[in-house]
Amino acid sequence: MKKCVIERDIPEAGKMTDDEAAAAAQNSNAALAQLAPAVRWQQSHVAGDKIFCVYLADGEEAIRKHSEISGIPITAIYPVDRVMDPSSAQS
């Protein structure tokens, strides 16, 4: 499976209530259940009018199918080449 970052333009995503966020996650999980094991959601970061999601997937087609089933739009898909964190400073 390949790790990807999915960019989603969702107006006022950062203003979602806890209940709205829970409903969106439930909707996403229902779509993921239909597509398992081809795609897995690791986490999402909400920032202003965008949501950046980290997925593991067999390919972009599985991610696009998730979008179609869930109704959650995709702006762009970025395959991850490398993961870095503070420990990356050590060779």
Biopython code that builds the backbone (N, CA, C, O; Angstrom):
import numpy as np
from Bio.PDB.StructureBuilder import StructureBuilder

atoms = [
    (1, "MET", "N", (0.838, -1.182, 0.000)),
    (1, "MET", "CA", (0.000, 0.000, 0.000)),
    (1, "MET", "C", (0.881, 1.244, 0.000)),
    (1, "MET", "O", (1.962, 1.270, 0.589)),
    (2, "LYS", "N", (0.393, 2.247, -0.666)),
    (2, "LYS", "CA", (1.117, 3.513, -0.769)),
    (2, "LYS", "C", (0.454, 4.552, 0.129)),
    (2, "LYS", "O", (-0.773, 4.637, 0.191)),
    (3, "LYS", "N", (1.268, 5.339, 0.820)),
    (3, "LYS", "CA", (0.746, 6.427, 1.644)),
    (3, "LYS", "C", (0.511, 7.632, 0.750)),
    (3, "LYS", "O", (1.351, 7.972, -0.083)),
    (4, "CYS", "N", (-0.650, 8.281, 0.931)),
    (4, "CYS", "CA", (-0.996, 9.472, 0.157)),
    (4, "CYS", "C", (-1.586, 10.532, 1.074)),
    (4, "CYS", "O", (-2.217, 10.225, 2.085)),
    (5, "VAL", "N", (-1.365, 11.786, 0.697)),
    (5, "VAL", "CA", (-2.034, 12.907, 1.348)),
    (5, "VAL", "C", (-3.102, 13.382, 0.380)),
    (5, "VAL", "O", (-2.828, 13.656, -0.789)),
    (6, "ILE", "N", (-4.322, 13.475, 0.887)),
    (6, "ILE", "CA", (-5.446, 13.932, 0.073)),
    (6, "ILE", "C", (-5.801, 15.335, 0.528)),
    (6, "ILE", "O", (-6.059, 15.569, 1.709)),
    (7, "GLU", "N", (-5.813, 16.261, -0.407)),
    (7, "GLU", "CA", (-6.213, 17.642, -0.132)),
    (7, "GLU", "C", (-7.678, 17.784, -0.508)),
    (7, "GLU", "O", (-8.091, 17.407, -1.605)),
    (8, "ARG", "N", (-8.458, 18.334, 0.415)),
    (8, "ARG", "CA", (-9.886, 18.539, 0.171)),
    (8, "ARG", "C", (-10.221, 20.001, 0.461)),
    (8, "ARG", "O", (-9.920, 20.507, 1.542)),
    (9, "ASP", "N", (-10.844, 20.676, -0.503)),
    (9, "ASP", "CA", (-11.337, 22.039, -0.279)),
    (9, "ASP", "C", (-12.770, 21.927, 0.229)),
    (9, "ASP", "O", (-13.675, 21.556, -0.519)),
    (10, "ILE", "N", (-12.968, 22.247, 1.493)),
    (10, "ILE", "CA", (-14.279, 22.178, 2.148)),
    (10, "ILE", "C", (-14.505, 23.542, 2.816)),
    (10, "ILE", "O", (-13.929, 23.807, 3.871)),
    (11, "PRO", "N", (-15.326, 24.399, 2.225)),
    (11, "PRO", "CA", (-15.531, 25.730, 2.821)),
    (11, "PRO", "C", (-15.902, 25.642, 4.308)),
    (11, "PRO", "O", (-16.802, 24.900, 4.702)),
    (12, "GLU", "N", (-15.184, 26.416, 5.108)),
    (12, "GLU", "CA", (-15.402, 26.519, 6.551)),
    (12, "GLU", "C", (-15.245, 25.183, 7.297)),
    (12, "GLU", "O", (-15.875, 24.961, 8.331)),
    (13, "ALA", "N", (-14.407, 24.313, 6.763)),
    (13, "ALA", "CA", (-14.163, 23.020, 7.428)),
    (13, "ALA", "C", (-13.683, 23.221, 8.857)),
    (13, "ALA", "O", (-14.041, 22.451, 9.749)),
    (14, "GLY", "N", (-12.881, 24.245, 9.075)),
    (14, "GLY", "CA", (-12.349, 24.510, 10.405)),
    (14, "GLY", "C", (-13.400, 24.936, 11.408)),
    (14, "GLY", "O", (-13.126, 24.980, 12.607)),
    (15, "LYS", "N", (-14.593, 25.250, 10.941)),
    (15, "LYS", "CA", (-15.674, 25.669, 11.833)),
    (15, "LYS", "C", (-16.669, 24.543, 12.113)),
    (15, "LYS", "O", (-17.716, 24.769, 12.718)),
    (16, "MET", "N", (-16.333, 23.322, 11.666)),
    (16, "MET", "CA", (-17.225, 22.186, 11.940)),
    (16, "MET", "C", (-17.404, 21.996, 13.437)),
    (16, "MET", "O", (-16.461, 22.155, 14.212)),
    (17, "THR", "N", (-18.612, 21.659, 13.831)),
    (17, "THR", "CA", (-18.863, 21.306, 15.232)),
    (17, "THR", "C", (-18.374, 19.881, 15.465)),
    (17, "THR", "O", (-18.091, 19.154, 14.513)),
    (18, "ASP", "N", (-18.278, 19.490, 16.720)),
    (18, "ASP", "CA", (-17.897, 18.116, 17.038)),
    (18, "ASP", "C", (-18.878, 17.126, 16.420)),
    (18, "ASP", "O", (-18.469, 16.082, 15.912)),
    (19, "ASP", "N", (-20.164, 17.447, 16.461)),
    (19, "ASP", "CA", (-21.172, 16.556, 15.880)),
    (19, "ASP", "C", (-21.017, 16.446, 14.367)),
    (19, "ASP", "O", (-21.176, 15.360, 13.808)),
    (20, "GLU", "N", (-20.709, 17.558, 13.697)),
    (20, "GLU", "CA", (-20.500, 17.535, 12.245)),
    (20, "GLU", "C", (-19.250, 16.735, 11.887)),
    (20, "GLU", "O", (-19.245, 15.986, 10.910)),
    (21, "ALA", "N", (-18.195, 16.895, 12.678)),
    (21, "ALA", "CA", (-16.965, 16.134, 12.436)),
    (21, "ALA", "C", (-17.211, 14.649, 12.647)),
    (21, "ALA", "O", (-16.724, 13.824, 11.874)),
    (22, "ALA", "N", (-17.965, 14.297, 13.690)),
    (22, "ALA", "CA", (-18.284, 12.890, 13.949)),
    (22, "ALA", "C", (-19.105, 12.306, 12.803)),
    (22, "ALA", "O", (-18.864, 11.174, 12.385)),
    (23, "ALA", "N", (-20.074, 13.069, 12.291)),
    (23, "ALA", "CA", (-20.896, 12.589, 11.179)),
    (23, "ALA", "C", (-20.049, 12.378, 9.919)),
    (23, "ALA", "O", (-20.237, 11.400, 9.196)),
    (24, "ALA", "N", (-19.123, 13.295, 9.663)),
    (24, "ALA", "CA", (-18.244, 13.157, 8.500)),
    (24, "ALA", "C", (-17.358, 11.920, 8.638)),
    (24, "ALA", "O", (-17.152, 11.189, 7.669)),
    (25, "ALA", "N", (-16.837, 11.689, 9.839)),
    (25, "ALA", "CA", (-15.994, 10.506, 10.074)),
    (25, "ALA", "C", (-16.806, 9.226, 9.926)),
    (25, "ALA", "O", (-16.317, 8.245, 9.366)),
    (26, "GLN", "N", (-18.039, 9.225, 10.422)),
    (26, "GLN", "CA", (-18.896, 8.050, 10.282)),
    (26, "GLN", "C", (-19.185, 7.756, 8.814)),
    (26, "GLN", "O", (-19.167, 6.599, 8.393)),
    (27, "ASN", "N", (-19.450, 8.804, 8.039)),
    (27, "ASN", "CA", (-19.704, 8.657, 6.606)),
    (27, "ASN", "C", (-18.468, 8.091, 5.901)),
    (27, "ASN", "O", (-18.573, 7.203, 5.055)),
    (28, "SER", "N", (-17.308, 8.615, 6.260)),
    (28, "SER", "CA", (-16.062, 8.129, 5.682)),
    (28, "SER", "C", (-15.827, 6.672, 6.052)),
    (28, "SER", "O", (-15.448, 5.865, 5.204)),
    (29, "ASN", "N", (-16.050, 6.337, 7.314)),
    (29, "ASN", "CA", (-15.843, 4.956, 7.766)),
    (29, "ASN", "C", (-16.767, 3.978, 7.046)),
    (29, "ASN", "O", (-16.362, 2.858, 6.737)),
    (30, "ALA", "N", (-17.996, 4.390, 6.780)),
    (30, "ALA", "CA", (-18.934, 3.520, 6.060)),
    (30, "ALA", "C", (-18.425, 3.240, 4.645)),
    (30, "ALA", "O", (-18.517, 2.113, 4.158)),
    (31, "ALA", "N", (-17.891, 4.268, 3.992)),
    (31, "ALA", "CA", (-17.325, 4.078, 2.652)),
    (31, "ALA", "C", (-16.088, 3.191, 2.712)),
    (31, "ALA", "O", (-15.901, 2.322, 1.860)),
    (32, "LEU", "N", (-15.243, 3.410, 3.716)),
    (32, "LEU", "CA", (-14.032, 2.599, 3.868)),
    (32, "LEU", "C", (-14.380, 1.124, 4.068)),
    (32, "LEU", "O", (-13.690, 0.246, 3.549)),
    (33, "ALA", "N", (-15.439, 0.852, 4.811)),
    (33, "ALA", "CA", (-15.854, -0.531, 5.058)),
    (33, "ALA", "C", (-16.207, -1.238, 3.748)),
    (33, "ALA", "O", (-15.977, -2.438, 3.604)),
    (34, "GLN", "N", (-16.761, -0.496, 2.806)),
    (34, "GLN", "CA", (-17.112, -1.072, 1.509)),
    (34, "GLN", "C", (-15.879, -1.359, 0.655)),
    (34, "GLN", "O", (-15.905, -2.237, -0.207)),
    (35, "LEU", "N", (-14.816, -0.625, 0.897)),
    (35, "LEU", "CA", (-13.620, -0.714, 0.055)),
    (35, "LEU", "C", (-12.476, -1.511, 0.673)),
    (35, "LEU", "O", (-11.470, -1.766, 0.010)),
    (36, "ALA", "N", (-12.619, -1.905, 1.930)),
    (36, "ALA", "CA", (-11.536, -2.617, 2.623)),
    (36, "ALA", "C", (-11.186, -3.887, 1.859)),
    (36, "ALA", "O", (-12.072, -4.547, 1.317)),
    (37, "PRO", "N", (-9.937, -4.227, 1.813)),
    (37, "PRO", "CA", (-8.766, -3.589, 2.433)),
    (37, "PRO", "C", (-8.006, -2.660, 1.487)),
    (37, "PRO", "O", (-6.844, -2.346, 1.746)),
    (38, "ALA", "N", (-8.629, -2.216, 0.404)),
    (38, "ALA", "CA", (-7.928, -1.433, -0.623)),
    (38, "ALA", "C", (-7.538, -0.032, -0.174)),
    (38, "ALA", "O", (-6.627, 0.565, -0.747)),
    (39, "VAL", "N", (-8.213, 0.505, 0.845)),
    (39, "VAL", "CA", (-7.907, 1.863, 1.299)),
    (39, "VAL", "C", (-8.161, 1.957, 2.800)),
    (39, "VAL", "O", (-9.137, 1.418, 3.322)),
    (40, "ARG", "N", (-7.250, 2.661, 3.481)),
    (40, "ARG", "CA", (-7.377, 2.883, 4.933)),
    (40, "ARG", "C", (-7.074, 4.337, 5.242)),
    (40, "ARG", "O", (-6.155, 4.933, 4.681)),
    (41, "TRP", "N", (-7.857, 4.887, 6.136)),
    (41, "TRP", "CA", (-7.708, 6.280, 6.569)),
    (41, "TRP", "C", (-6.871, 6.280, 7.834)),
    (41, "TRP", "O", (-7.209, 5.593, 8.798)),
    (42, "GLN", "N", (-5.783, 7.042, 7.848)),
    (42, "GLN", "CA", (-4.936, 7.123, 9.033)),
    (42, "GLN", "C", (-5.309, 8.311, 9.909)),
    (42, "GLN", "O", (-5.485, 8.157, 11.117)),
    (43, "GLN", "N", (-5.430, 9.491, 9.315)),
    (43, "GLN", "CA", (-5.793, 10.680, 10.085)),
    (43, "GLN", "C", (-6.059, 11.829, 9.129)),
    (43, "GLN", "O", (-5.734, 11.765, 7.943)),
    (44, "SER", "N", (-6.660, 12.885, 9.674)),
    (44, "SER", "CA", (-6.904, 14.098, 8.889)),
    (44, "SER", "C", (-6.532, 15.314, 9.719)),
    (44, "SER", "O", (-6.607, 15.305, 10.947)),
    (45, "HIS", "N", (-6.129, 16.361, 9.010)),
    (45, "HIS", "CA", (-5.787, 17.635, 9.627)),
    (45, "HIS", "C", (-6.689, 18.695, 9.008)),
    (45, "HIS", "O", (-6.693, 18.885, 7.792)),
    (46, "VAL", "N", (-7.444, 19.376, 9.844)),
    (46, "VAL", "CA", (-8.378, 20.397, 9.385)),
    (46, "VAL", "C", (-7.728, 21.759, 9.586)),
    (46, "VAL", "O", (-7.259, 22.082, 10.677)),
    (47, "ALA", "N", (-7.704, 22.558, 8.515)),
    (47, "ALA", "CA", (-7.063, 23.872, 8.560)),
    (47, "ALA", "C", (-7.849, 24.836, 7.687)),
    (47, "ALA", "O", (-7.770, 24.786, 6.460)),
    (48, "GLY", "N", (-8.606, 25.709, 8.330)),
    (48, "GLY", "CA", (-9.368, 26.704, 7.582)),
    (48, "GLY", "C", (-10.393, 26.055, 6.668)),
    (48, "GLY", "O", (-11.296, 25.355, 7.126)),
    (49, "ASP", "N", (-10.241, 26.294, 5.361)),
    (49, "ASP", "CA", (-11.166, 25.765, 4.357)),
    (49, "ASP", "C", (-10.648, 24.485, 3.711)),
    (49, "ASP", "O", (-11.100, 24.105, 2.631)),
    (50, "LYS", "N", (-9.709, 23.827, 4.366)),
    (50, "LYS", "CA", (-9.120, 22.611, 3.798)),
    (50, "LYS", "C", (-9.067, 21.495, 4.833)),
    (50, "LYS", "O", (-8.999, 21.732, 6.039)),
    (51, "ILE", "N", (-9.100, 20.274, 4.318)),
    (51, "ILE", "CA", (-8.832, 19.094, 5.134)),
    (51, "ILE", "C", (-7.758, 18.306, 4.392)),
    (51, "ILE", "O", (-7.886, 18.034, 3.198)),
    (52, "PHE", "N", (-6.705, 17.944, 5.108)),
    (52, "PHE", "CA", (-5.618, 17.139, 4.562)),
    (52, "PHE", "C", (-5.698, 15.766, 5.226)),
    (52, "PHE", "O", (-5.533, 15.648, 6.440)),
    (53, "CYS", "N", (-5.951, 14.737, 4.432)),
    (53, "CYS", "CA", (-6.139, 13.386, 4.960)),
    (53, "CYS", "C", (-4.948, 12.519, 4.572)),
    (53, "CYS", "O", (-4.416, 12.636, 3.468)),
    (54, "VAL", "N", (-4.538, 11.655, 5.480)),
    (54, "VAL", "CA", (-3.471, 10.701, 5.205)),
    (54, "VAL", "C", (-4.127, 9.330, 5.061)),
    (54, "VAL", "O", (-4.793, 8.845, 5.976)),
    (55, "TYR", "N", (-3.929, 8.722, 3.906)),
    (55, "TYR", "CA", (-4.511, 7.415, 3.596)),
    (55, "TYR", "C", (-3.404, 6.445, 3.213)),
    (55, "TYR", "O", (-2.344, 6.846, 2.731)),
    (56, "LEU", "N", (-3.664, 5.187, 3.430)),
    (56, "LEU", "CA", (-2.901, 4.102, 2.827)),
    (56, "LEU", "C", (-3.833, 3.481, 1.805)),
    (56, "LEU", "O", (-4.984, 3.175, 2.117)),
    (57, "ALA", "N", (-3.346, 3.292, 0.584)),
    (57, "ALA", "CA", (-4.231, 2.781, -0.459)),
    (57, "ALA", "C", (-3.462, 1.960, -1.479)),
    (57, "ALA", "O", (-2.258, 2.129, -1.667)),
    (58, "ASP", "N", (-4.198, 1.065, -2.134)),
    (58, "ASP", "CA", (-3.615, 0.289, -3.219)),
    (58, "ASP", "C", (-3.313, 1.163, -4.427)),
    (58, "ASP", "O", (-2.470, 0.813, -5.254)),
    (59, "GLY", "N", (-3.991, 2.288, -4.533)),
    (59, "GLY", "CA", (-3.776, 3.212, -5.641)),
    (59, "GLY", "C", (-4.760, 4.362, -5.567)),
    (59, "GLY", "O", (-5.671, 4.373, -4.739)),
    (60, "GLU", "N", (-4.560, 5.334, -6.451)),
    (60, "GLU", "CA", (-5.425, 6.511, -6.459)),
    (60, "GLU", "C", (-6.867, 6.147, -6.787)),
    (60, "GLU", "O", (-7.790, 6.811, -6.316)),
    (61, "GLU", "N", (-7.073, 5.115, -7.576)),
    (61, "GLU", "CA", (-8.435, 4.718, -7.939)),
    (61, "GLU", "C", (-9.260, 4.368, -6.697)),
    (61, "GLU", "O", (-10.439, 4.714, -6.621)),
    (62, "ALA", "N", (-8.650, 3.689, -5.730)),
    (62, "ALA", "CA", (-9.359, 3.334, -4.491)),
    (62, "ALA", "C", (-9.718, 4.592, -3.696)),
    (62, "ALA", "O", (-10.789, 4.662, -3.093)),
    (63, "ILE", "N", (-8.833, 5.571, -3.695)),
    (63, "ILE", "CA", (-9.098, 6.829, -2.992)),
    (63, "ILE", "C", (-10.236, 7.580, -3.685)),
    (63, "ILE", "O", (-11.116, 8.129, -3.022)),
    (64, "ARG", "N", (-10.216, 7.603, -4.995)),
    (64, "ARG", "CA", (-11.282, 8.281, -5.740)),
    (64, "ARG", "C", (-12.627, 7.569, -5.551)),
    (64, "ARG", "O", (-13.668, 8.223, -5.488)),
    (65, "LYS", "N", (-12.610, 6.249, -5.461)),
    (65, "LYS", "CA", (-13.839, 5.490, -5.211)),
    (65, "LYS", "C", (-14.393, 5.841, -3.829)),
    (65, "LYS", "O", (-15.606, 5.977, -3.665)),
    (66, "HIS", "N", (-13.515, 5.988, -2.840)),
    (66, "HIS", "CA", (-13.950, 6.407, -1.502)),
    (66, "HIS", "C", (-14.646, 7.762, -1.580)),
    (66, "HIS", "O", (-15.689, 7.964, -0.957)),
    (67, "SER", "N", (-14.074, 8.687, -2.340)),
    (67, "SER", "CA", (-14.669, 10.006, -2.500)),
    (67, "SER", "C", (-16.057, 9.902, -3.127)),
    (67, "SER", "O", (-16.999, 10.569, -2.697)),
    (68, "GLU", "N", (-16.166, 9.068, -4.136)),
    (68, "GLU", "CA", (-17.444, 8.881, -4.829)),
    (68, "GLU", "C", (-18.511, 8.324, -3.881)),
    (68, "GLU", "O", (-19.636, 8.822, -3.849)),
    (69, "ILE", "N", (-18.160, 7.304, -3.119)),
    (69, "ILE", "CA", (-19.113, 6.668, -2.205)),
    (69, "ILE", "C", (-19.481, 7.599, -1.058)),
    (69, "ILE", "O", (-20.651, 7.706, -0.693)),
    (70, "SER", "N", (-18.489, 8.269, -0.492)),
    (70, "SER", "CA", (-18.717, 9.102, 0.691)),
    (70, "SER", "C", (-19.285, 10.477, 0.353)),
    (70, "SER", "O", (-19.911, 11.121, 1.195)),
    (71, "GLY", "N", (-19.065, 10.921, -0.883)),
    (71, "GLY", "CA", (-19.493, 12.263, -1.258)),
    (71, "GLY", "C", (-18.554, 13.350, -0.753)),
    (71, "GLY", "O", (-18.892, 14.533, -0.793)),
    (72, "ILE", "N", (-17.378, 12.953, -0.280)),
    (72, "ILE", "CA", (-16.391, 13.907, 0.221)),
    (72, "ILE", "C", (-15.438, 14.231, -0.939)),
    (72, "ILE", "O", (-14.737, 13.342, -1.422)),
    (73, "PRO", "N", (-15.406, 15.490, -1.389)),
    (73, "PRO", "CA", (-14.645, 15.834, -2.591)),
    (73, "PRO", "C", (-13.133, 15.768, -2.381)),
    (73, "PRO", "O", (-12.624, 15.901, -1.269)),
    (74, "ILE", "N", (-12.450, 15.561, -3.485)),
    (74, "ILE", "CA", (-10.981, 15.563, -3.518)),
    (74, "ILE", "C", (-10.527, 16.714, -4.395)),
    (74, "ILE", "O", (-11.022, 16.887, -5.509)),
    (75, "THR", "N", (-9.585, 17.499, -3.893)),
    (75, "THR", "CA", (-8.961, 18.555, -4.688)),
    (75, "THR", "C", (-7.702, 18.011, -5.360)),
    (75, "THR", "O", (-7.454, 18.271, -6.537)),
    (76, "ALA", "N", (-6.903, 17.244, -4.591)),
    (76, "ALA", "CA", (-5.658, 16.683, -5.129)),
    (76, "ALA", "C", (-5.241, 15.489, -4.284)),
    (76, "ALA", "O", (-5.577, 15.383, -3.104)),
    (77, "ILE", "N", (-4.500, 14.598, -4.923)),
    (77, "ILE", "CA", (-3.904, 13.441, -4.243)),
    (77, "ILE", "C", (-2.402, 13.538, -4.436)),
    (77, "ILE", "O", (-1.918, 13.683, -5.558)),
    (78, "TYR", "N", (-1.664, 13.456, -3.326)),
    (78, "TYR", "CA", (-0.205, 13.533, -3.369)),
    (78, "TYR", "C", (0.390, 12.245, -2.805)),
    (78, "TYR", "O", (0.280, 12.006, -1.602)),
    (79, "PRO", "N", (1.017, 11.406, -3.636)),
    (79, "PRO", "CA", (1.722, 10.254, -3.094)),
    (79, "PRO", "C", (2.876, 10.724, -2.210)),
    (79, "PRO", "O", (3.589, 11.663, -2.562)),
    (80, "VAL", "N", (3.054, 10.081, -1.083)),
    (80, "VAL", "CA", (4.101, 10.460, -0.129)),
    (80, "VAL", "C", (5.400, 9.756, -0.519)),
    (80, "VAL", "O", (5.441, 8.531, -0.631)),
    (81, "ASP", "N", (6.446, 10.532, -0.721)),
    (81, "ASP", "CA", (7.761, 9.992, -1.058)),
    (81, "ASP", "C", (8.585, 9.669, 0.177)),
    (81, "ASP", "O", (9.392, 8.739, 0.178)),
    (82, "ARG", "N", (8.367, 10.461, 1.241)),
    (82, "ARG", "CA", (9.175, 10.306, 2.441)),
    (82, "ARG", "C", (8.410, 10.901, 3.612)),
    (82, "ARG", "O", (7.712, 11.903, 3.457)),
    (83, "VAL", "N", (8.537, 10.293, 4.770)),
    (83, "VAL", "CA", (7.978, 10.844, 5.999)),
    (83, "VAL", "C", (9.135, 11.360, 6.840)),
    (83, "VAL", "O", (10.112, 10.646, 7.067)),
    (84, "MET", "N", (9.025, 12.602, 7.301)),
    (84, "MET", "CA", (10.072, 13.202, 8.126)),
    (84, "MET", "C", (9.481, 13.649, 9.444)),
    (84, "MET", "O", (8.312, 14.025, 9.525)),
    (85, "ASP", "N", (10.301, 13.603, 10.471)),
    (85, "ASP", "CA", (9.937, 14.106, 11.792)),
    (85, "ASP", "C", (11.231, 14.544, 12.470)),
    (85, "ASP", "O", (12.292, 14.451, 11.852)),
    (86, "PRO", "N", (11.188, 15.020, 13.720)),
    (86, "PRO", "CA", (12.419, 15.481, 14.353)),
    (86, "PRO", "C", (13.543, 14.439, 14.382)),
    (86, "PRO", "O", (14.721, 14.796, 14.344)),
    (87, "SER", "N", (13.185, 13.169, 14.449)),
    (87, "SER", "CA", (14.234, 12.136, 14.480)),
    (87, "SER", "C", (14.944, 12.011, 13.137)),
    (87, "SER", "O", (15.997, 11.378, 13.059)),
    (88, "SER", "N", (14.393, 12.597, 12.081)),
    (88, "SER", "CA", (15.037, 12.554, 10.761)),
    (88, "SER", "C", (16.359, 13.318, 10.748)),
    (88, "SER", "O", (17.165, 13.130, 9.836)),
    (89, "ALA", "N", (16.596, 14.171, 11.735)),
    (89, "ALA", "CA", (17.838, 14.936, 11.793)),
    (89, "ALA", "C", (19.032, 14.047, 12.115)),
    (89, "ALA", "O", (20.183, 14.436, 11.914)),
    (90, "GLN", "N", (18.748, 12.868, 12.609)),
    (90, "GLN", "CA", (19.819, 11.928, 12.942)),
    (90, "GLN", "C", (19.953, 10.915, 11.816)),
    (90, "GLN", "O", (18.962, 10.343, 11.361)),
    (91, "SER", "N", (21.185, 10.698, 11.372)),
    (91, "SER", "CA", (21.374, 9.754, 10.255)),
    (91, "SER", "C", (21.586, 8.348, 10.727)),
    (91, "SER", "O", (21.759, 7.442, 9.911)),
]
sb = StructureBuilder()
sb.init_structure("model")
sb.init_model(0)
sb.init_chain("A")
sb.init_seg("    ")
for serial, (resi, resn, name, xyz) in enumerate(atoms, 1):
    if name == "N":
        sb.init_residue(resn, " ", resi, " ")
    sb.init_atom(name, np.array(xyz, "f"), 0.0, 1.0, " ", f" {name:<3s}", serial, name[0])
structure = sb.get_structure()
